[in-house]
Amino acid sequence: MFNNGNIGFLLKVSEKFLNFNGLPESKLDSEILLSFILQIKRFELYFVRNFNLTNEQISRFEKYIIRRSNREPLVYIMESSGFMGFEFKVNRNVFIPRFETELLVDTVLKIAKTNKNNNAVLDLCTGSGCIAISLAKLGNFKNITASDINNNVLEIAKKNVKINNVSNINFIKSDIFSNMHDDKFDIIVSNPPYVSKFEYSFLDYELRYEPKLALLAQDNGLFFYKEIKNKALKHLNKNGSLLLELNANKSNIIKNMFMADDNYKNIEILNDYSGLPRILKVNVK
């Protein structure tokens, strides 16, 4: 594709190629990928436009641009994603951390500040580990447990622990609460799979690159909410908090599920930064 290693030329050609393939932010995508290869800030590309890449860099850039033209998310190409100001290794085994999920972390931190006894936290369906690791970096918890059903996912999360230099996280392979035994927690937090098969058929093409296991849920997308509601009681201390990221399309259904259960109290929904219902926050009696 590229017969010239000049940076200015490469940016123009890659932008045209991505634009031809329907990428709405072709210029930005090209600049992000090239600055990633050069390990410089994107604005610094302006100062090196007349420089030439090595043959290895040209080949790598070409491969990245082709992958992006096929709608593969940038973070999978670069194997890196930002969350709460920290960097996380990601690949196609794990769900990409989202800005909206930062509200989940912020809410847990606020709860912990109001009660010094909130020392034990469980992060269900941890994925990349972004929630648990951010809590370890920003909070003052004595014990954080992170669980997932997939060994490949847990390996990524463990690598992110090393990358972010945290030590107080215990990882467990578990299908929701199956391997929790009699463990008790002050706070349980989760961004569970919540997309129904019907909703999945309408998802943006880029989301098809993300693992179905992290997206799809049976029972019209409600399976994990029901499982967590029924089984979290055994693992929450008195007055403990449960926080779940919501499928915004079913927020009221999920809220009503908890309201119908006399074991829960202080049930509320928090809106995200776009005004969408994003977090369910409840306490166990």
N, C-alpha and C positions, 0 to 999 in steps of 0.2 A: 504493500500500500504506500509506504513512504520511501521515496528514492532520494530524499534530501534530509540531512540531519540537523539543519538549522532550526533552532527553537521557534523563531517567529513563523517560519514556513509550516512546521509541524502543527502549531496551534491553529493556523488558518485551515489547513487541510482536514485536521481531525474535527474541527468545528463544523465544517461543511458536510463531512461524512455523517456525523451524528445528527445534524439537522436534517439531512436527506432521509435518515432512518427514523425520523419522527421524535427525536429527543427534544423536549421543549427548552432545556437549559444546556444546549450543546457547548456553548462557549465556557460556561462555568465548569461543566463536567471535564472538558479537555484540560482546563487550567488546574483543576484539583488533581487529576491523575498525573499530569506532568510534574507539578510541584511535589507530589508525593514521591515520584521516582527520583527527583533531584534533591529531596529532603530539604526544601526551602519553603518559605512562606509564599502564598499565592501571589501577593503583590510584588514579590521579588522577581517574578518572571519578566517583568517589564525591564529590569536592569540587565537581563541575560539573553534578550531576544536575538542577539546577533551571535550567540555562542552555538556550538554544535554538540550534539549528543554523541556518545560512543555507539558503536554498532549494537552492543548489548542493550544499551538504554533505548535505542530506536526499536529493537525487536520487542522489548518488554512493553513499551508504550503502545506499539501496534496491537499487541495481544490484549492489553487493557481496553483499548478503544473498541476493538471488535466485541469483546465481552460486554462492554457498556452498550454497544449498538443493539445487542440482543436483550436489553433491558435488565441485565444483571445489576443489582444495587451496588453503588460505589463502595459501600463499607465492606461488602463481600470481596470485591476486587482488591481492596487495600488491606483487608483482614483487620480492620481497626474501626472502632466506633467510640464517639464521645458520649459521656453520660455523667451528669452532676459535676462536670469539670474534670473528670478522670477519663483515662483511655482504657478501652477494653478490647482484647482480641476477640474477633468473631469470625465464624465461617458458616457454611450453609447447614451446619448441625444445630445452630442456635438462632433463636429469634433476635432480630436487631433491636437493641435498646431504643426506646422512643422518648422524646422530650416530654410527652404527656405523663409518662410513668414517673417522672421526677416528682410530681405532686404526691405520689404514694410515699416516696422517701421523705419528703418534707413533712408530711402528716405524721408519720411514725416518729420523726425527730421531735415534733411539737408535743406529741403525747408523752414521750419519754421525759421531756423537760418538766412536765407538770407532776410527774410521779417518779421519784427516785427509785422506786421498787421495780420499775420496768427494766429489768436486767437481762431477761432471757427472751430472745426473739427467734422465731422460725420463719424462714422464707421458703414457701412452697413453690414448686415449679421454677426453680432458680434460674434455669437457662444459663446465660453468660455469667451469672453471679452479680450482675450490676447492682441489684437492690441490696443484697447482703453486704457486698463490699463497700458500697457507698455508706451504708449504715455504720459499718466498722470504721470507716475513715472519718465520718462526721459526728458520730454519736459516742456515747460512753457506756456501751453495753458490756456486761461481763461475759455473756455467752450468746453467740449467734450460730444457729443451725441452718444450713441450706440444703434443700433436698431436690432431687430430680429422678425421674425413672430411667433416664438414658445415660449410660456410662460415657459415651462420647461427649455428651453435654457437660457432664461433671468434670471431665478432663480439661475442657476449655475453661470452666469456672475456676478450677484449681490453678491453671496457668495465670488467670487474671488476678488471683490472690497474690501470686509472686510478683506480677507486674506492678501491682499497687501496694505491695509491701504491707500486708495486713496479716495478723496471726491468730485472731480470736474467732475464726469461723470453722465449724465442724461440718463436714459434708456427709450426707447420707443418701444412698440410693434407695428410693422409696416411691411407691405408687401412692401418691397423696400421703396418707397417714399409716400405710401398711407396716412400715418398719420403725415407727415411732414408739411402739410399746407403751410404756406408762409415762413417757416424757411430758413435762409440763412447761408451758411458756406464758410469759406475761403479754406478749404481742405475737400474733400470727399475721403475716402479710403475704399476699400472693397476687401475681398477675397471671391468672390461669388461662388455658386455651378457652376461647368462648365464641368462636365463629361456627355457625351452623353450616351444613352442607349447601343449603340454599344460598346463604350469604357468600360462601366461598366462590360460588360460580360467578359472582359479580365483582370479585375483588380485582384491583388493579393488577396488571400482568406482573409487575415487579414483585408483588407479594407471593407469587407462585414459586419464587426462588427460596422462600423461607420454609422451614420444616413444617409439614402438615401437622406433626405431632404437637407443635407449639401453637397451632392455630385452631384446628378443628376440634369440636366437642360434640358428643352425641346429645340426644334429647333436645334437639333444636338449639344447641349452644349452651344449654343450662346444666349439663351433667356435672361439671366441676363445682359449680355454685351449690348445687344440692348436696354433693358429697361433702364439701367443706362445711356447709351449714350443719349437717347431721353428725359429723365426726369431730369437728373442732372442739366441741364442748368437753370432750374427754381430755383434751390437751391444753386447755386454757385455765390459768389460775383464776380465782374469784376476782371479778371486776376486770378481767383481762380484755384486751382489745383485739378485734379482728378487722383487718383492712383488706379490701379486695378491689382490684381494678375491674371496671365494669364494661360490659358490652353496652354502649350508650343506647342502642336500639331496644334493649330489654331492661333498662335500669329500674323501672317501676315494678316489673314482674319480679326481679330479684329482691328488691326492697320489700315487697309484699310477702315473699317467701319467709324472710326473717321476721317480719312483723307478726306473722301467724304462729311463730314459735315463741312460747312463753319463757324460754330460757335466755332470750336476748333482750337487751334494752338499749336506750340511747341510739336508736337507729337513724342514720342520716346519710344523705348523698351529697358529696362535694363536687362542684363543677370544676372542670379543668380550665386552662388559660384561654380556651376558645369558647367557654360557656357551655360545654357539653357535660352531661352527667358522667363522671369519670371514676369516682371512688365511693365505695360503700364502707361506712365506718360504723361499727357496732361494738357493744360491750356484752360480755356474758354476765349473767346475774350471779 
